[in-house]
Amino acid sequence: MACPHGTPVDGLCVKCAIEAHETKYVYVAAPYEDAAHVRALHIRLETMGLRHTSLWADMAKGAEDLHKHSPARLRLAAESNDIDVARSDVVLALARKGAGGEMFSEIRYALELLIPVLWVGRHTLSAFRKGVTRCESLDQAMGLLERK
């Protein structure tokens, strides 16, 4: 079975999900250390008429050090990320070797909410879950997000 875009249906077609919503919101899940790259990507999304919901990257400074924060503060940060994921139409996962463990729980949460995921980077088991579209490059993922 195929969607109108010719994409095999093994979960959610990203194009169908994008076209189903009047406003397009994208959450970028990436290692904390990559926040500057994610902020640059936010600008690219905006030029495409998309809005980002990955507010964590807007506030990130330096390396993430969870030991500096209380459990209550960490719980609040996790809940904030969950809220941002939940208000997204698509999640863009930027997975790289050796970093970004938290992003995998964000991906799992998005899939539980039936939010499609575009996956760029190293493949883990999460990249093969139903609802995930694996992309060879960031440019390919951005092409799928482009509004036609």
SETOR-298037 format. One line per field, with one value per residue: residue number from 1; x, y, z of N, C-alpha, C, O in turn. Coordinates in pm, whole numbers, plus 50000, padded with zeros to 5 digits. Example, Ala and Ser with C-alpha at 12.3 -4.5 7.8 and 13.67 -1.06 7.14 Angstrom:
<sites>
k <- [1_2]
n_xx <- [51319_51285]
n_yy <- [49431_49775]
n_zz <- [50780_50708]
ca_xx <- [51230_51367]
ca_yy <- [49550_49894]
ca_zz <- [50780_50714]
c_xx <- [51320_51290]
c_yy <- [49670_50003]
c_zz <- [50780_50787]
o_xx <- [51424_51341]
o_yy <- [49668_50114]
o_zz <- [50846_50804]
</sites>
This chain:
<sites>
k <- [1_2_3_4_5_6_7_8_9_10_11_12_13_14_15_16_17_18_19_20_21_22_23_24_25_26_27_28_29_30_31_32_33_34_35_36_37_38_39_40_41_42_43_44_45_46_47_48_49_50_51_52_53_54_55_56_57_58_59_60_61_62_63_64_65_66_67_68_69_70_71_72_73_74_75_76_77_78_79_80_81_82_83_84_85_86_87_88_89_90_91_92_93_94_95_96_97_98_99_100_101_102_103_104_105_106_107_108_109_110_111_112_113_114_115_116_117_118_119_120_121_122_123_124_125_126_127_128_129_130_131_132_133_134_135_136_137_138_139_140_141_142_143_144_145_146_147_148]
n_xx <- [50085_50048_50099_49968_50206_50373_50513_50590_50357_50432_50378_50361_50334_50550_50508_50227_50149_50244_50095_49844_49809_49743_49924_50271_50479_50797_50996_51324_51525_51820_52165_52255_52491_52495_52349_52398_52413_52153_52009_52084_51962_51697_51660_51680_51452_51254_51280_51165_50904_50825_50783_50975_50976_51155_51257_51452_51702_51725_51776_52001_52332_52670_52824_52621_52552_52429_52462_52479_52230_51923_51711_51442_51461_51564_51355_51161_51279_51271_50993_50924_51048_50894_50643_50700_50759_50507_50350_50423_50426_50593_50890_51230_51503_51836_52081_52389_52697_52791_52661_52369_52170_51925_51757_51649_51444_51270_51207_51074_50854_50731_50654_50470_50270_50189_50327_50506_50848_51149_51453_51793_52128_52331_52226_52014_51823_51592_51566_51439_51181_50822_50675_50894_51093_51376_51648_51900_52052_52072_51983_51811_51610_51519_51418_51194_51043_50986_50752_50521]
n_yy <- [49882_50227_50574_50890_51006_50814_50684_50400_50271_50227_50310_50635_50861_51120_51342_51329_51376_51636_51778_51747_51931_52271_52454_52417_52248_52171_51959_51939_51681_51624_51574_51747_51892_51973_52200_52459_52399_52307_52542_52692_52535_52580_52837_52781_52619_52810_52974_52810_52826_52690_52618_52596_52379_52298_52410_52369_52390_52658_52759_52631_52623_52577_52267_51990_51922_51721_51666_51901_51986_51970_51684_51764_51988_51866_51695_51882_51992_51768_51732_51971_51937_51720_51842_52017_51833_51710_51911_51919_51861_51703_51522_51578_51385_51397_51200_51114_50937_50842_51037_51208_51058_51119_51203_50978_50890_51097_51055_50810_50892_51071_50889_50735_50921_50926_51092_51158_51070_51194_51058_51117_51031_50818_50480_50336_50102_50251_50390_50221_50187_50168_50435_50590_50759_50697_50895_50970_51197_51527_51716_51562_51504_51763_51823_51657_51790_52025_52266_52229]
n_zz <- [50000_49928_50000_49872_49797_49713_49904_50088_50319_50638_50876_50952_50689_50629_50461_50424_50688_50725_50534_50641_50840_50918_51031_51059_51270_51395_51583_51686_51765_51921_52021_52320_52310_52050_52018_51905_51633_51597_51650_51424_51235_51305_51201_50930_50902_50953_50725_50546_50604_50828_51177_51474_51758_51938_52197_52385_52264_52211_52457_52546_52667_52640_52753_52846_53178_53386_53653_53791_53852_54038_54108_54081_53912_53683_53620_53554_53323_53152_53134_53008_52758_52671_52644_52434_52229_52206_52095_51835_51479_51336_51412_51395_51400_51490_51499_51635_51669_51994_52148_52281_52424_52557_52356_52240_52405_52363_52096_52115_52267_52088_51886_52030_52048_51791_51619_51334_51258_51130_51054_51084_51049_51260_51278_51509_51702_51736_51498_51329_51400_51370_51199_51169_50939_50767_50669_50433_50453_50600_50420_50259_50447_50501_50251_50248_50433_50310_50202_49953]
ca_xx <- [50000_50127_50028_49971_50343_50450_50589_50526_50298_50468_50359_50306_50406_50580_50440_50084_50135_50266_49982_49722_49804_49755_50050_50372_50571_50900_51082_51454_51584_51963_52246_52260_52612_52472_52247_52428_52372_52006_51962_52100_51857_51572_51653_51650_51311_51173_51282_51078_50767_50800_50816_51038_50926_51267_51300_51571_51822_51730_51822_52121_52461_52780_52802_52518_52604_52309_52497_52468_52090_51846_51615_51321_51494_51578_51219_51098_51337_51216_50852_50922_51076_50777_50540_50742_50740_50364_50287_50489_50367_50700_51014_51351_51605_51973_52154_52530_52762_52849_52593_52226_52085_51791_51674_51581_51317_51184_51159_50975_50735_50668_50589_50352_50169_50168_50395_50609_50987_51250_51575_51917_52247_52358_52106_51995_51694_51487_51555_51363_51046_50711_50654_51021_51146_51521_51698_52045_52119_51986_51919_51697_51505_51464_51337_51064_50969_50954_50611_50505]
ca_yy <- [50000_50349_50700_50966_51049_50698_50634_50283_50300_50136_50398_50762_50931_51254_51438_51328_51441_51779_51833_51736_52038_52407_52508_52312_52259_52068_51946_51880_51603_51612_51584_51880_51957_52019_52306_52566_52346_52303_52681_52727_52460_52652_52946_52717_52579_52931_53019_52718_52846_52598_52672_52495_52366_52248_52524_52333_52436_52803_52792_52554_52693_52491_52123_51950_51859_51692_51658_52034_52019_51886_51596_51841_52071_51776_51649_51995_52000_51657_51763_52079_51875_51640_51935_52064_51722_51687_52013_51915_51779_51613_51530_51555_51329_51408_51108_51092_50840_50885_51148_51225_50952_51167_51220_50854_50886_51194_50987_50711_50965_51119_50776_50700_51022_50912_51201_51096_51106_51188_51017_51144_50996_50677_50399_50255_50035_50354_50433_50121_50174_50210_50579_50658_50761_50715_50981_50958_51323_51635_51776_51477_51526_51897_51811_51600_51889_52143_52287_52236]
ca_zz <- [50000_49922_50017_49746_49767_49671_50018_50148_50449_50746_50991_50908_50584_50677_50373_50458_50819_50707_50459_50721_50939_50864_51082_51064_51382_51391_51700_51649_51873_51893_52143_52381_52263_51913_52025_51810_51502_51597_51636_51282_51165_51332_51104_50801_50905_50941_50585_50474_50651_50938_51309_51559_51895_52019_52276_52462_52193_52223_52592_52579_52669_52680_52763_52942_53299_53465_53794_53851_53874_54129_54040_54047_53795_53568_53588_53486_53188_53074_53107_52910_52628_52633_52597_52301_52136_52189_52012_51705_51374_51292_51489_51317_51489_51440_51584_51603_51756_52120_52215_52259_52480_52592_52237_52207_52478_52294_51976_52160_52307_51964_51820_52109_52015_51646_51549_51251_51285_51026_51123_51013_51126_51291_51298_51629_51688_51725_51359_51255_51456_51286_51209_51145_50802_50770_50562_50412_50484_50649_50302_50221_50547_50478_50131_50285_50510_50227_50167_49807]
c_xx <- [50089_50039_50034_50111_50430_50535_50519_50475_50341_50458_50293_50394_50426_50508_50291_50061_50150_50145_49853_49705_49820_49887_50149_50471_50668_50982_51211_51511_51729_52039_52255_52379_52597_52373_52273_52388_52220_51949_51976_51994_51721_51554_51619_51504_51220_51169_51195_50932_50728_50841_50878_50975_51035_51330_51425_51696_51837_51791_51954_52247_52567_52743_52696_52583_52487_52338_52485_52326_52023_51754_51488_51345_51507_51441_51145_51149_51281_51069_50838_50949_50957_50664_50573_50726_50591_50296_50350_50411_50464_50818_51129_51460_51741_52063_52299_52593_52817_52779_52443_52135_51943_51700_51597_51450_51220_51126_51050_50844_50660_50593_50466_50237_50132_50221_50506_50748_51070_51383_51696_52032_52256_52228_52116_51863_51580_51464_51469_51223_50942_50686_50780_51058_51295_51564_51850_52120_52018_51914_51800_51581_51439_51379_51201_50979_50927_50807_50605_50381]
c_yy <- [50124_50471_50775_51010_50933_50639_50511_50318_50192_50213_50523_50820_51074_51358_51444_51399_51591_51843_51832_51851_52174_52470_52394_52339_52141_52074_51880_51813_51578_51613_51728_51959_52016_52135_52418_52524_52344_52444_52729_52656_52525_52765_52891_52674_52700_52982_52930_52733_52751_52663_52561_52496_52317_52363_52495_52391_52587_52845_52725_52639_52596_52345_52094_51878_51838_51689_51793_52069_51922_51794_51672_51926_51984_51724_51759_52010_51889_51682_51873_52025_51792_51728_51985_51956_51706_51791_52023_51828_51673_51631_51495_51510_51336_51327_51097_51003_50907_50997_51139_51119_50996_51174_51092_50839_50986_51133_50888_50780_51017_51005_50729_50795_51021_51033_51137_51153_51092_51161_51042_51102_50848_50603_50321_50183_50135_50397_50338_50100_50221_50359_50660_50646_50791_50795_50966_51083_51423_51702_51694_51498_51662_51898_51753_51700_52009_52147_52305_52314]
c_zz <- [50000_49946_49884_49704_49722_49782_50073_50288_50547_50877_50940_50799_50631_50592_50406_50592_50806_50638_50540_50820_50872_50906_51098_51176_51381_51520_51653_51773_51836_52024_52191_52329_52122_51907_51924_51668_51491_51583_51491_51198_51187_51230_50965_50793_50886_50798_50498_50515_50762_51069_51392_51698_51989_52097_52358_52396_52203_52357_52628_52568_52717_52683_52869_53060_53395_53615_53866_53892_53970_54049_53999_53922_53669_53523_53510_53343_53099_53039_53003_52770_52580_52581_52457_52196_52104_52101_51872_51607_51326_51386_51394_51413_51421_51532_51540_51709_51882_52193_52194_52315_52510_52470_52201_52283_52416_52167_52013_52198_52184_51895_51896_52079_51866_51568_51465_51280_51158_51096_51033_51103_51155_51320_51428_51608_51673_51581_51276_51311_51355_51309_51186_50998_50811_50647_50554_50454_50541_50532_50255_50318_50525_50352_50159_50361_50426_50193_50016_49773]
o_xx <- [50194_49920_50100_50133_50549_50620_50399_50543_50292_50525_50181_50516_50331_50453_50234_49965_50076_50097_49762_49597_49902_49953_50112_50539_50627_51030_51207_51541_51759_51984_52262_52369_52677_52318_52178_52336_52165_51850_51888_51942_51637_51444_51538_51440_51122_51065_51156_50846_50609_50925_50838_50928_51010_51441_51496_51786_51949_51850_52014_52266_52554_52643_52684_52660_52451_52247_52480_52304_52062_51723_51433_51258_51464_51415_51074_51071_51248_51027_50748_50882_50924_50597_50485_50684_50553_50194_50331_50340_50423_50843_51124_51504_51758_52115_52328_52547_52880_52832_52395_52030_51850_51579_51492_51354_51099_51010_50945_50736_50537_50480_50367_50120_50055_50165_50592_50762_51062_51420_51701_52032_52198_52134_52213_51798_51482_51353_51430_51154_50970_50676_50775_51055_51335_51522_51918_52239_51897_51798_51698_51466_51316_51278_51102_50856_50840_50745_50675_50350]
o_yy <- [50125_50470_50728_51048_50952_50553_50516_50387_50079_50181_50518_50827_51143_51453_51553_51474_51666_51949_51909_51868_52190_52534_52286_52442_52026_52180_51776_51878_51519_51650_51821_52080_52100_52164_52468_52605_52377_52463_52799_52713_52524_52786_52949_52691_52693_53030_52969_52660_52733_52754_52445_52599_52298_52407_52588_52438_52639_52952_52758_52716_52538_52303_52166_51784_51926_51708_51797_52170_51805_51823_51646_51934_52025_51710_51730_52036_51913_51656_51868_52062_51794_51693_51993_51985_51690_51762_52122_51736_51565_51741_51394_51587_51288_51378_51075_50996_51012_51048_51072_51093_50918_51154_51100_50783_50962_51156_50882_50731_51006_51023_50688_50756_51105_51071_51068_51268_50991_51235_50994_51134_50765_50657_50250_50201_50107_50437_50371_50005_50303_50404_50783_50538_50898_50767_50952_51076_51404_51740_51751_51509_51673_51969_51795_51697_52086_52046_52388_52331]
o_zz <- [50064_49915_49792_49589_49697_49757_50102_50364_50541_50975_50890_50814_50668_50646_50414_50607_50869_50680_50511_50877_50781_50825_51144_51176_51368_51560_51587_51873_51732_52128_52110_52306_52081_51800_51864_51591_51386_51512_51441_51102_51096_51179_50893_50690_50812_50753_50388_50466_50789_51071_51382_51747_52108_52067_52397_52466_52203_52370_52731_52474_52825_52624_52968_53041_53474_53696_53989_53959_53980_53933_53892_53836_53561_53404_53414_53251_52982_52926_52919_52674_52461_52484_52371_52084_51988_52039_51801_51646_51281_51435_51323_51498_51309_51631_51422_51822_51877_52292_52102_52256_52490_52481_52139_52230_52416_52133_51949_52165_52177_51850_51835_52084_51821_51465_51520_51321_51089_51187_50920_51222_51086_51379_51453_51505_51604_51545_51164_51272_51268_51423_51184_50941_50858_50535_50655_50487_50531_50544_50216_50276_50531_50346_50098_50353_50468_50158_49959_49655]
</sites>
